């Protein structure tokens, strides 16, 4: 089973943590044999699907490339020009470039720490530090009723989060070697991936003797369980008006 404790993003943690109680509830609802094994099977299949279609590692490359631009611009007098449609913004102020650099590095570090499936080495993890002389400022900030008077750049030492060129190149190489980059010609469609996920889940549950392995097709209550649990996990678009027969037919069609 996936160790969801490795997921550092709060929303993702909540998502995976919600699967266990809902899986248990649906097992009882559909009169399936009681077992804790359902959760490990369902979570692992959900993980595979989301890792294929929800995760997009190209964001890490984009942030790393942008960070390199910011890093190199600090070493020269060049301004940074950002274009969006027919609009253009030029950043030439050194303080603004520095702070933008801090923010982008922080976003990149967050993505690296959160995307543990790529196996980034731990030495790429950065830690935030309070500026030693300003620890008292943070205490004052926490007690303050008007927090707009404080500036995070005055309190946090962002220099500890900065990546150098060698680290940035390493990050890009890791993503290009191991990552999943979304494009229009992805080898499997969502429909094909869902079929594989369903077949793998059924096979695993049959091996654990939680699904009936003597049937040529899937039982109605088994199909309804898979429909409901994967709808809850947002792998399929749920029809709240669907009855058990319609759920059964949906799963049968998805398996073809």
Residue pairs with C-beta under 8 A, 6 or more apart in sequence:
1 39
1 40
1 43
1 44
2 16
2 43
2 44
2 47
4 13
4 16
4 17
4 43
6 116
7 13
7 16
7 114
7 116
8 113
8 114
8 116
9 114
12 114
16 43
16 46
19 39
19 42
19 43
19 46
19 229
19 232
19 233
20 39
20 43
22 229
22 232
23 38
23 39
23 42
23 229
24 38
24 39
26 225
26 228
26 229
26 232
27 34
27 35
27 38
27 225
28 34
29 225
29 228
30 221
30 222
30 224
30 225
30 228
31 221
32 38
32 210
32 211
32 221
32 222
32 225
33 209
33 210
35 208
35 210
37 205
37 208
37 210
38 205
38 210
41 201
41 204
41 205
41 208
42 201
42 229
42 230
42 233
45 197
45 200
45 201
46 197
46 230
46 233
46 235
48 197
48 200
49 193
49 194
49 197
49 235
51 117
51 180
52 180
52 188
52 193
53 190
53 193
55 115
55 117
55 180
56 180
56 181
56 182
57 115
57 118
57 175
57 179
57 180
57 181
58 175
58 179
58 181
58 182
59 111
60 108
60 111
60 112
60 115
60 118
60 171
60 175
60 179
61 172
61 175
61 176
61 179
61 181
63 104
63 107
63 108
63 111
64 108
64 163
64 168
64 171
64 172
64 175
65 172
66 104
67 101
67 104
67 105
67 108
67 163
67 168
68 165
68 168
69 80
70 80
70 97
70 100
70 101
70 104
71 101
71 162
71 163
71 164
71 165
71 168
72 165
73 79
73 80
73 97
74 94
74 97
74 98
74 101
79 90
79 91
79 92
80 90
80 91
80 92
80 97
80 100
81 88
81 89
81 90
81 91
82 88
82 89
82 90
82 91
83 89
91 97
91 100
99 153
101 162
102 153
102 158
102 161
102 162
105 126
105 158
105 161
105 162
105 163
106 158
106 161
108 163
108 171
109 124
109 125
109 126
109 161
109 163
112 120
112 124
112 125
112 171
113 120
113 125
118 174
118 175
118 178
118 179
119 174
119 178
120 171
120 174
124 163
124 167
124 170
124 171
126 160
126 161
126 162
126 163
127 160
127 161
128 156
128 157
128 158
128 160
128 161
129 156
129 157
129 160
130 138
130 155
130 156
130 157
131 154
131 155
131 156
131 157
134 154
134 155
137 150
137 154
137 155
138 155
140 150
141 147
141 150
141 155
144 150
163 171
175 181
188 196
191 254
194 230
194 235
194 236
194 254
195 254
195 255
195 256
197 230
197 235
198 226
198 230
198 251
198 254
198 255
199 255
201 226
202 211
202 218
202 222
202 226
202 255
205 211
205 222
206 212
206 213
207 213
211 218
211 219
211 222
212 219
212 222
217 252
218 226
218 248
218 251
218 252
218 255
220 244
220 245
220 248
221 244
223 247
223 248
223 250
223 251
223 252
224 244
224 247
224 248
224 251
226 251
227 236
227 238
227 242
227 247
227 248
227 250
227 251
228 238
228 247
230 236
231 237
231 238
232 238
236 250
236 254
239 246
239 250
242 250
